[in-house]
Amino acid sequence: MTEAAALYQVLKDRISLLTSPLFEFAQGQVSERGQFLPFGASMRPGGQVVLHGAAPAERLASGTEVLPILHDGLRVDTGQHSNEAIAVCEWVNIQPAGERRTDAIKVLVEHVRGFCGAFYMPCRKRLFRAWQFGDVFVVPAEPEVRPWGSERAT
């Protein structure tokens, strides 16, 4: 077992507290609208999860415009509240190994203890039917927000 996998096993329950509400909200947005703009969450030291959103002030936004604003907000929030972990949820298109390309809900989690992983939930729109959501899988990832100010979450 790798060091990252071992750390994930230790933190799995805490990380699930952070990812579950993000996947739930994202699934609702996809079912209603077919996609969503990025949003995030932070976990306070006591385990409280706080949801975060972001948007440019003067116009409609794209995910590309929202992500840097959201990242900045999560950094500020972590500085003010000593967060244990942060997560960013976004709509992506992926190609899982051996499968065809698909839309997916991605939740990137960065934990103060050094864990960083991308959780993916594949999604497919069936012709004349509702969205179908697949099983979540996780892959090691590089941090994007870096709320603790280092190259890697530490």
Stockholm file with secondary structure:
# STOCKHOLM 1.0

chainA/1-154         MTEAAALYQVLKDRISLLTSPLFEFAQGQVSERGQFLPFGASMRPGGQVVLHGAAPAERLASGTEVLPILHDGLRVDTGQHSNEAIAVCEWVNIQPAGERRTDAIKVLVEHVRGFCGAFYMPCRKRLFRAWQFGDVFVVPAEPEVRPWGSERAT
#=GR chainA/1-154 SS CCHHHHHHHHHHHHHHHHHHHHHHHHHHHHHHHSCCCCEEEEECTTSCEEEECCCCSSSCCCHHHHHHHHHHHHHHHHHHHCCSEEEEEEEEEECCTTSCCEEEEEEEEEETTSCEEEEEEEEEECTTSCEEECCCEEEECCCSSCTTSSSSCC
#=GC SS_cons         CCHHHHHHHHHHHHHHHHHHHHHHHHHHHHHHHSCCCCEEEEECTTSCEEEECCCCSSSCCCHHHHHHHHHHHHHHHHHHHCCSEEEEEEEEEECCTTSCCEEEEEEEEEETTSCEEEEEEEEEECTTSCEEECCCEEEECCCSSCTTSSSSCC
//
